[in-house]
Structures are given as C-alpha cells and as structure tokens.
Amino acid sequence: LDIIAVILGIFFTIRKLDAFHREPKEFPLVPEAAFLDWQLREVAVYRRASLACFLKIALDWGFLYLFGKLVPFGVLRFVGASIDISWLVVVIYSFVKATALAKERRRLGIILGGFMVSPKEAARRESDEAEEEFDDGFDFDIQEARKKERLREDSEEPN
C-alpha cells in the first residue's frame, strides 16, 4: 500500500498545485467570487489527501522503526492496520469531494490542464448556442454557411 500512497500523494500534490496557481483572470467568464470559493475548496481537498498519503508512509515506517522491537507483533499489526484504514477513509472521502468539485468546475467553465478558451471564442460559442436555441428550421442554409466559414477560418489560423 505504500507504493499506492506515494503515487496518489504525488497525484494529489500535482492537482493541488494546479488548482492553487490558477488566477481568476484566466477564466474571465467565471465570477471571481465563485472561482475563489471553488479554488479554496479544491486546494483544501487535495491538500488533505496529499498530507494523508505522505503521513501514512511516515507513520507506518516511523512506528515500525521506533517501536518494532519493543511491542508485540500483534500490536504492530493493529497499529499498521489502523493507519492503513484511516488513510483509506481519507482518500475515499477526498475522491468523493473531488468528484463533486469537478462537477462544479465544469458547471462554472473552469478547465484545468486543458486548452484555455479565449473570451472571443467563448462569445462565439455562446452566439452559436443562442442561434441553435432560436433555430426555427428556416435559416438552415445560413447556419451551414456560417459553420463552413468558421471551419475555413480555423483551418487557416496558424498554430
């Protein structure tokens, strides 16, 4: 379980740092208060999970090293199992909270580790969605022409 704890600890630390170093100005369409609220909760969840992973390893090995020869084997097993079960509960709780925060992140339009959408592109997408909602079926040719024009513009833009 220590290998899994190390891998998860690294994963949680990376996620925590990714969320922590984001700025509200990177997501101009997200209200700043909502972004900061989400960020605070996201960082807290990943900080707790990361700390649990690395503490599990330190406590496991520290207890074994300090008390391994002084206490009976049954006590070592009980303490080790208690540490492992506590760690597992915190990790499961963190995954549940992270999943809920991921849903909120998607609802807010915050994209981590992906391509950022420029305000111009976001406005264009909102305009497209508004047109699709308003579509009464009579201006099908106009919509198709606009889509083809945008595809042509996108293919002409240099990367």
BELGICOR-V554875 format. One record per run of one state. SS is the DSSP state (H for helix, E for strand, C for the rest). FROM is the first residue (numbers start at 1). TO is the last residue. Records with the same first field share a line. If there is no record, write none. Layout:
SS=FROM-TO + FROM-TO
//
This chain:
C=1-1 + 21-23 + 27-31 + 68-72 + 109-118 + 135-139 + 157-159
H=2-20 + 24-26 + 32-67 + 73-108 + 119-134 + 140-156
//
